[in-house]
Amino acid sequence: MKIGILCYPTYGGSGIVATELGMSLANKGYEVHFISSALPARLDITNPNIFFHKVNVQTYPLFQYQPYDIALSSMIYRVVNLYKLDLLHAHYAIPYAYAAFTAKQMLKGDDNDIPLVTTLHGTDITLVGQHPSYKHAVEFSINQSDAITSVSESLKKDTLQFFRIKKEIQVITNFIDNSEFDECNECQRTQFANADEKILIHVSNLRPVKRVEEVLQIFKNVEKKVKSKLIIIGEGPDMEKVNEFLEHNPELISKIRLLGKVNDLYRILQLSDVFLLPSEQESFGLAALEAMAANTPVISSNAGGIPEVNIQGETGFLAEIGNVEAMSNYCIKLLSNEELLAQMKINAKLQAIKFDLKNVLPIYEEMYKTTIENFKRELTKV
């Protein structure tokens, strides 16, 4: 099977999932073609079954905004024709599903066609998709797909609520490769905390939706009761709020480490005792799942699909969005009880195993095969 994957190249959840999925398919012998504006962050281009096609946008003074969607559609058309792809998989409705539909229309002009799978990841539905400038295009793109998947039941529910979807949406959850978290490096813990201190961690792109101010306030409350350190990994617009917090709380400067973007995230997660995720919106909670794979319990909000990953009282605790006091108290309760913390670390790992790549990849493979078979069956009816 030859598969074209359309995705964002950044560290965001949709790009990570698309990249990991493609590499796993390539490892099983499938030919996988990535089409994007840049090389995806985690893509191993040395794999002989992986191909990368960069979308180049020619700059013209005539355009105030360069027409990336047109260049993307043209590249999809060229790759399908040159490499005889069997299926396209768009990760994110805009612009990928929309551009793929345009490419399909171009292919039909050559008496050619190809099935399209669209995976909905979150903000393409809950944020971008609901904006009047994009809503109808998003709805159209989804309905023109031959198969639609969602990363959580919560996102599927939101999609059906906000859009008039005419086709079934199959939930195929996000996943992780637990084997990447098996290496233990407890001896390096002293780089971040003393032996009598706990480590709290937050990983995100530091956008307002992640509520990093609440992460800082939770830590401030916890540190009063439990000796601890806070690690913040990531970069984004709300880094300035972190700096402002430190200016107003100079006594915590030595207790908060800002690491920016890191390549060995797994190793740092393994050192942590609690992962903080007070987001106001999460379609799935991939960051929480990665933490759990590293034996780290999660204190989170109950936004979106997070409760499908973080189980209340088993793998961590959940509270209403914005309830800093509850999340602080849960954190103190957990970090003050070594027996409870140890059990939740075990529970977190067991929950992460349920979302292992080995369990989810066969679902994608079966969905691809069914989509291709149904597509061919419909073509014979025309």
N, C-alpha and C positions, 0 to 999 in steps of 0.2 A: 504494500500500500504506500502511495506517495501522498504526503499530507502537507498542505500549506498552512502555516501558523502566522496570523496577523496579530501583533501585540505592541504595546508600548515598551520601549527599551529600558525604562527606569526601574528603580528598586521597589516601586509600588506593588501591592499585592497581586494585581492582575498580571503584571509583567513577570513576576517571580513564578507564579503558577504556570503561566504559558510556557516559560522557559524550561522549568523543571519537567513539565509534561512532555515537551518536545524532545528533551534529552533522554528521558526514559523510553520514549517510543523509539528513538534512534538506537538506543542500547539493545532493543529487542529486534533490530533489523529493519525497521521501517525507514523509508527515506523522508526526511523532514526538512522543509524549506521555511525559514523564517523571513518574513517580509516586514521591515520596520524602518524607521528614520535613522536608527543607529544600532550598533551591535548591542543586543540585550545584555544587561549587566552580568548575569551569571552564565551566559552561554559558553559552552566548551566547543569552540569552532574546530578543534582538532579531531573531533569525532568524524570519521569518513562518511557517515550517513547524514550529517548535518550540513545544510547549505544556508548561507545568509545573503539576502538581496536588499541592498540599501536603497531606500526611496530618495531620490535626488530631486530637489525642487529648484528649477531654474528661476533666478531672480530677474524680474522685469520691472522697470520704473513705473509702468502702467498700473501695476497692482499695488494697492495699499497693503493688502494682505496676500501673501503668496499662496497659490492654490494647491495646498498639500493634498487635498482629497483627490484632485484630478491626477496628480502624479502617482498617488497611491493606487488608484484604480488602474492606471496604465501599467504599473509594475506588476500588479496581480495578474492582469491579462497576459503580459509577456511571460511571466514565470509559468503560468498554467499551460500556455502553448508550448513553450520550450521544453519543459520537463514532464509534460503529460500528467499533471497531478490528478489524483482521484478524488480529493476532498479539500475544502477550505475550512479552517476553523478560526473564526474571528473572536478575539478576546476583548470585549467592550463593543457596545453597539455603535458609538460614534468615536472615531470616523470609520472603524474597521468593517462593521457589518454593512454600513451604508456604501462604502467604497467597493466592497465585495459584490454587492448587488449591481452596481454600475458595471463592474468588470464582467459579471455574468451576462449582462445585456450585450456587451461588446462581443463576448464569446459566442453568443447565439447568432450574431451576424456572420460568424464563420461556421455555422452549423455545429457548434460545440457548446457544451454546458457542463456544469460541475456542481455537486451538492455543497451547501453552505451550512455549517454549524455555528451558532452564535452563543457564546457563554456570557451571561450577565454577571458582573462582578460587584456592583454596588453603586458608586456615584453616577454611573451611566444611567441609573434608574432613579436613585434618591435625590440627586442634585442636578447634574447636567440635563438629564432626561426630562425633568419637570419644568425646565425653563422654557417659556413660550417660543424662544428662538429655535429650540431644538426638539421640542416634544413630539411634534408630528413626524419629523424625520426619524426619531428614535423608534416610535411606534411602528412606522412603515418598515424600517430595517428589520425589526424583530419579526414582524409578520411575514416578511419575504424570505426568512431563513427556512431551511428545510428541516432543521432540528434546533431546539432551544434548550439550553441548560442554565441552571442557576446554582450558585455556590452554597445556598442555604434555603431552608424552608421559609425563613423570614423574608428573604429577598424575593422569593417567588410570590409570596403573599403581597408584598409591596408592588411588584410588577403588575399583578392582576388587578390591584386596587387603582393604580394610577393610569394604566393603559388598557386599551381594548385589544386584548391578545386573542387571536383566533386559533392558536395551536397549543398543544400540550407543552408544558415546561417540565423538564426532567431535572430533579435536584441531584447534582453530582458535587459533593462537597470538596472544598479545598483539601489539600493533603500535604504530608511531609515525608521525608525519608528518615525514619528514626535511626537508621544506621549511622547517620552523620553526627548523632548526639551521643554515641556510645563511648567515645573516648573521655576518660575522666582526668581532670587536671586540678584536683583539689589543692595541690601544693601551691598553685599560683594565686590562691585566694588572698594571701597576705599582701599582694600588690594593691589590693583595693580596700581591705579592712583588717582590723586587728582581730585576734582570736575571739575576743568577747563581743564583737560587733556583728550585727546582721546586715545583709546587703539587699536593698530594694533596687529594682531596675525598671526603667521605662524605655521602650523602643518605639519610635514613630518618626513621621516626617514633620513633626512639630507644627502642624496646621491647627487652626482654631478648633476644629472638630475633635481633636485629640485631647483638648483641655489640659495642657501642660501645667497651667497655673494650679489646677486641682492636684496634680501629681506632687507639686512642690508643697502645697498646703498639707496634703496627707502626710508627706514625709516629715514636715515640721511638727505635726501633731504626734506622730509615732516616735520621733527622736526624743521627745520629752519623756517618754515612758520606757523606751527600749534603745539601748546603744546601737546605732546603725549608721550606714552610709547609703547614699543614693547615687546610682549610675544612670545617666541619661545618654542614650545613643540615638543619633540622628541629627539632621539639619532641617531648618525650615523657618518660615516667617515669624514664628513665636519664640525664637531663640532670644529675641530682645526682651521678652517677658521674663525669661529665665535670668537674664542679666539684671533686670530691674529688681527681681526678687532677691538676688544676692546682695544688691546694693542696700536694700532695706533690712536684710538679715545677715549682716557680716559674720555673725557667730557660726553660720552654717557653711561658709565658703569652703572650709577644710573638709566638710562632710559630703560635699556634692561634687562628683566627677562628670565633666562634660567631654564625651569621647568623639562626638561627631559621627561620621560614617566609619564603620569598621568592616573589615573583611572576615574576621574570625568571630562573628557574633555568637555562634554556637558555644564556643569555649567560654565566653563571658557569661552567657545565660546559665551555664552549668555551675558557676560560682555563686549564683544568686539564691536568695531565700524566698523572695516574693516578687512577682511581676505586677506592676500597676497599670491598669487600662481603664481610665474613667471616661472613655469616649462618649460623645453624644450620638455617634452614628458609626456602626460597624456592620457590614453586610455578613461577615463571617467571624472575623477575629483571628486571622492567620498568625499575627504576632503572639497572641495568647497561646495558640497551639504550639508554636515553636518553643515558647517558654516551658510549656508542659512537657514537651519531648525532652527537655533538659532537666526534668524533675523539679520544676519550679511552679509552685501553686500560684494562682492568679486572684488578685483582688480587682474587681471590675464593676463597671456599670452593667445594667441589663439591656443595653441597647442592641437592637437588630438581632443578628444571629449569634451574639456572644453566649446566651444561655444554652445554645445547642452544643457549645464547645466546653464552656466552664460550668460545671455542675455544682449548684449551691450546696455547700456543706461537705462536698466530697473532694473536688479538685481545687477548691478555693471558695470565695464568697462573692456574691453579687449584691448591688444596691441600686436604688433608683438613680437615674442620671442627675448629677449635681449634688448628691447627698454625700458630701465630703466627710461629715461626722461619722456616718455609718461605715464608710470605707476605711476611715482611720481606726475606728474601734475594731473592725474585723481584722485589720492588719496587726494591731496591738495584741488582740486575742491569739492570733496565730503565732506570732513571733515570741510570745511569752510562754508558750506551751510546747516544749520540745517534742513531746510524744505526739501531739496533734500535728505539728509541723512535719515530723518524719512520716506520718501516715499519709498526709496530703501530698507529700512529694512522691510517694509510691503511687497514690491514686492518679496524680497528674500524668505520670508516665503511662499508666495502664490506659487512660483515656486517650492519650496521644497515639497509642498503638492502633486504636480503632480507626484512626484517620491515616494509617500508613499508606504509602505509595503502593505497596503490594496489594492492598485491598481495593484501592480506587482505580488504579490503572486498567485492570480488566473491564471495569464498568465503561470507561472511555472507549476501549477497543471494541467492545460489543456495540456501543452506541454508534461508533463510526461504521461498522459493518452493516448494522441495521439501516442506518441513514442511506448508505450507498445502495443497498438492495432496494429500499423503498423508492429511491430516486430513479433507479433504472426501471423499476416496475411502472412508475408513472410516465416515464418517457415512452414506453411501448404502447401506452394508451393514447398518446397524442397522434 
